[in-house]
Amino acid sequence: IQKVIRGFLHGRRLIRQRHKAAARIQALVRGIFTRQRHRRRLEAAIRIQARIRGLWGRQKVAQIQRAAGQLQRNWRRFQAQLHVKQMVYERIEMLRLKRLDVLRAKLQEAAIV
């Protein structure tokens, strides 16, 4: 009887059950560690993506600001050139009118003589 009891208590079935239980526990622990590792990697990838997207966004904003500055410079240059042309044409018109006045005065002098 003792032999049977000892065989039952310390027999192959019990050892097999303990091995299965140990394997289950090991699988659970490996699963937990794997999920944690996966979560950390995912969070790291998300942080990297966020940094890259932020960098690209800042670069795009800087590009837009440079383009806006170029547009403003071109517009101001155009306005200044327009103003200079206007002043030149006004000066030419003033000189033309002065020349006409001089010619009229000469014609009047010639008509008097």
C-alpha positions as CSV (number, residue, x, y, z in Angstrom):
1,I,0.0,0.0,0.0
2,Q,2.8,2.4,0.9
3,K,4.4,1.7,-2.5
4,V,1.2,2.7,-4.3
5,I,0.7,5.8,-2.2
6,R,4.3,6.9,-2.7
7,G,4.0,6.2,-6.4
8,F,0.8,8.3,-6.4
9,L,2.4,11.1,-4.4
10,H,5.7,11.1,-6.2
11,G,4.8,9.3,-9.4
12,R,5.1,10.2,-13.0
13,R,1.6,11.6,-13.3
14,L,2.3,14.1,-10.5
15,I,5.6,15.0,-12.1
16,R,3.9,15.4,-15.5
17,Q,1.2,17.6,-14.0
18,R,3.9,19.8,-12.2
19,H,5.8,20.1,-15.5
20,K,2.6,21.2,-17.3
21,A,1.8,23.7,-14.6
22,A,5.4,25.0,-14.7
23,A,5.2,25.2,-18.5
24,R,1.9,27.2,-18.2
25,I,3.4,29.6,-15.7
26,Q,6.5,30.1,-17.9
27,A,4.3,30.7,-21.0
28,L,2.3,33.3,-19.0
29,V,5.4,35.1,-17.9
30,R,6.9,35.0,-21.4
31,G,3.7,36.4,-22.7
32,I,3.7,39.2,-20.2
33,F,7.3,40.1,-21.0
34,T,6.7,39.9,-24.7
35,R,3.7,42.2,-24.5
36,Q,5.6,44.6,-22.3
37,R,8.5,44.6,-24.8
38,H,6.1,45.1,-27.7
39,R,4.4,48.0,-25.9
40,R,7.7,49.7,-25.1
41,R,8.8,49.3,-28.8
42,L,5.5,50.7,-30.0
43,E,5.7,53.7,-27.7
44,A,9.3,54.3,-28.8
45,A,8.2,54.1,-32.5
46,I,5.3,56.5,-31.7
47,R,7.8,59.0,-30.1
48,I,10.1,58.7,-33.1
49,Q,7.2,59.3,-35.5
50,A,6.1,62.3,-33.5
51,R,9.5,63.8,-33.5
52,I,9.9,63.3,-37.2
53,R,6.4,64.8,-37.9
54,G,7.2,67.7,-35.7
55,L,10.5,68.3,-37.5
56,W,8.8,68.1,-40.9
57,G,6.0,70.5,-39.7
58,R,8.6,73.0,-38.5
59,Q,10.5,72.8,-41.7
60,K,7.2,73.3,-43.7
61,V,6.4,76.3,-41.6
62,A,9.9,77.7,-42.1
63,Q,9.5,77.2,-45.9
64,I,6.2,78.9,-45.9
65,Q,7.6,81.8,-43.9
66,R,10.5,82.1,-46.4
67,A,8.1,82.1,-49.3
68,A,6.0,84.8,-47.6
69,G,9.1,86.9,-47.0
70,Q,10.1,86.5,-50.7
71,L,6.6,87.6,-51.8
72,Q,6.7,90.6,-49.5
73,R,10.2,91.6,-50.8
74,N,9.0,91.3,-54.4
75,W,5.9,93.3,-53.8
76,R,7.7,96.0,-52.0
77,R,10.4,96.1,-54.8
78,F,7.6,96.4,-57.4
79,Q,5.9,99.2,-55.5
80,A,9.2,101.1,-55.1
81,Q,9.9,100.6,-58.9
82,L,6.4,101.8,-59.7
83,H,6.9,104.9,-57.5
84,V,10.2,105.7,-59.1
85,K,8.7,105.3,-62.6
86,Q,5.8,107.6,-61.6
87,M,8.3,110.2,-60.3
88,V,10.3,109.9,-63.5
89,Y,7.2,110.4,-65.7
90,E,6.1,113.3,-63.6
91,R,9.5,114.9,-64.0
92,I,9.5,114.3,-67.8
93,E,6.0,115.8,-68.1
94,M,7.2,118.8,-66.0
95,L,10.2,119.3,-68.3
96,R,8.0,118.9,-71.4
97,L,5.6,121.6,-70.1
98,K,8.6,123.9,-69.3
99,R,10.0,123.3,-72.8
100,L,6.6,124.2,-74.3
101,D,6.5,127.4,-72.2
102,V,10.0,128.3,-73.4
103,L,8.9,127.6,-77.1
104,R,5.8,129.7,-76.6
105,A,7.8,132.5,-75.2
106,K,10.2,132.4,-78.1
107,L,7.3,132.3,-80.6
108,Q,5.8,135.3,-78.9
109,E,9.1,137.2,-79.0
110,A,9.5,136.3,-82.7
111,A,5.9,137.4,-83.4
112,I,6.6,140.8,-81.8
113,V,9.7,141.4,-83.8
